[in-house]
Amino acid sequence: MHELLKILSDGKFHSGAAIGKKMGLTRAAVWKRMQNMQTRTGYAVESVPGKGYRLGLQAELLDVKRLRALVGEGVDLELLDSVGSTNDYARQEVRRGRELQLVIAEEQTSGKGRRGRDWQSPYGSNLYFSLVWPVTEGMRQLEGLSLAVGLAVLRTIEDLGVTGAGLKWPNDVLVGRKKIAGILLELMGDLADKSYVVIGAGVNVNMVSSVDAISQPWTSIAEQVGRAVSRHEVFELLYGHLQKVLSIQSEQGFEQLRDDWEARHLWHGKKVTISSANTSINGVVTGVNSRGELGIKTGEGVQYFAGGELSLRLSDDS
Ligand code: BTN
């Protein structure tokens, strides 16, 4: 499939015979691959008798030159065709001493979600990247960070015209109950010495409903706005919003973003159950504190919970 997308990525017409020759396939087999590729990526392919196949306008592959121009000179950005997980790759490179700052991939073969889940990462249709952020301000920089990143993603998808989206603590970005993006932060190094946080983000951009079953309900920007969306545009907006929240986060801390975050929390005031591996507590969501911890009012007053491995469910969910 990658080969097919690459041939078509110039936006020009290619005849079935020419594609078949390049790929060593019959024209019928090319047609079959084309159907399969459209189903998996959601890309529209125009087919014109006598001319051949052409990809729809927005069905572009990522272009490293454009991405580098967006983030500016001096940022070590790498674009990979396929990788297990951009977070794992970033960690591995940093461990080897490289000053890698951004890694983006067309596909992840073992994309990771929170709490041991997988993150479906089909080729060429969504955005998967990891940003390596040095920790220079100690704990203040990290407290509430995953919530701040969620806010940057939410602002991005709203800029693109998605309505009805919001946040679910700690960092899910949802439209109704469907997930449109996910964030995975991983800390590496020693806080007392040199440490980094790897900020991994996966945004469902052009994925369509026919993609293989995913355990959680999900949606994509394209599904919400009714058209394919340029991943370069999504990346440009998201990178800009990330730069803003990260600078607030390191200079002033999450407290500065807290009101904005709380105003967008879909589960504010809702009855919830919060569980870890061995406990489960019921109560009503009161908000988040300046460390990004979730406040839940129980019979014993308000208790605060810190992110990571906790799972939050609505109490009336059956
Ligand atoms: C979640 O909501 O469970 C978090 C999903 C995080 C997915 C992103 S995609 C880029 C980066 N690399 C990974 O393996 N995971 C994160």
Residues whose N, C-alpha, C, O or C-beta is under 5 A from the ligand:
A	BS01	BTN	S85 T86 N87 S110 G111 K112 G113 R114 W119 Y128 F129 A181 G182 I183 L184 G200 A201 G202
